[in-house]
Amino acid sequence: MSEPIKPITLPPMSNPQQEGIWLQAALQQWLDREFLPEAVNQQIAERATQIFVRQRLEGENDLGCLVIAIVTEMQAFDFSKSFYGEFAIANAVSDLLLDSLGIDRCCGQ
């Protein structure tokens, strides 16, 4: 029987402003690099970052819960001018965070 993937807990937030600035810039760069740079990418990065920072300030450190919160709240965002959707954004945030922590995200490791 296979083992379930262990939850990933982020370290407590020490500087919300700095973490938000980093995430917004990293996410917008990822969005612009994946397809075409679009004006809406900035709005997407801003909204996803707002959700993430608010959740973290409320004490949420579980990466899975943060991803679900981003998916849920980004459903209200108008993605009609974008190639992306809420799942792609939440997964990108997760990947960026894992990369920043030096956690290998390949193959469930």
N, C-alpha and C positions, 0 to 999 in steps of 0.2 A: 504494500500500500504506500502511496506517495505521501510525503509530508506536506502539510499546508505551508504556504509562504508566510514567514513571520512578518508581523507588522513593522513598519518603519516609523520610528518616532524621531521627530526633528528636535534638535536642541532648543531649549527655551529661547524666545526672542529677546535679544539684548538691545538692539537698536532698530525699532520698527521702521523709522524713516529710511535708514540706510538699506535695510533689507527690501523695502518697497521700491526704492530707486533702482537697486540692482535687478530685481525681478522684472520690473517694467521694461528696463533697457534690454535685458536678455531676451525676454519674450518678444518684444517688438523686433529685435534683430532676427530671431528665429522665424517669426512670421514673414518678414521681408525676404529672408533667404530661401524659404521653402517654396514659395510660388513667386508672385510678382509683388514688389513693394506697392502697397495700397494705402491711401489716406486712412482707411478704416482700421488698419492694423494698430495705429496709435490708440484709437478708442478701445479696441479689444484689449490691448495690453494694459491700459489704464483701468478698465473695469475688472479684469481678472486680478490685477494687483490689489485693487480696493477690497475685493472679496477675500483674497488670501490674507492680507494684513489684518483686516477686521477679525477674521476667524482666529488668527494667531493671537491677537490681543485679547480675545475672549478665552484664550487658554487651550485652543486646539493645536496639538502637536503631532497627531497621527496623520501621516501622509495620505492614507486611504480616505480618511474622513475629510481631509482638505480637498482632495480630488472630487469627492462626491458633492461637497459644498459648491465648488466651482462649477461643476456640471449643472447642478440644480439652479443656481442663481444666474448662470449665463444663458439659460433657456429663455430668459426675458430679453436678452440682447437681440437686436435686429442684425442678423448675419446675411441679409439679402444682398449686401454689397461686398461680400467676402467669399473666398473659397472655403473658409473654415466653418466649423460648428463648435458647439460647447464641448463635445468629447475630445476633439483635436486640441482645443485650448487647455483643457484640464490635463490631458496626457502630456502636452508640451511642458506645462508648469512642473509636473511630476518629474519628467526627464531632466529638466534644467536643475531642479533641486537635487536630484540624485547625483548628477554630474558634479555639482558644486560641492557635494559631500564626499566625493570620491567613491561612490557606491556603484558597482557594476550593475547595469540594468539589463544585461543580456541574459536571456534564457532563465529568468526567475532566480538568478543568483544573488 
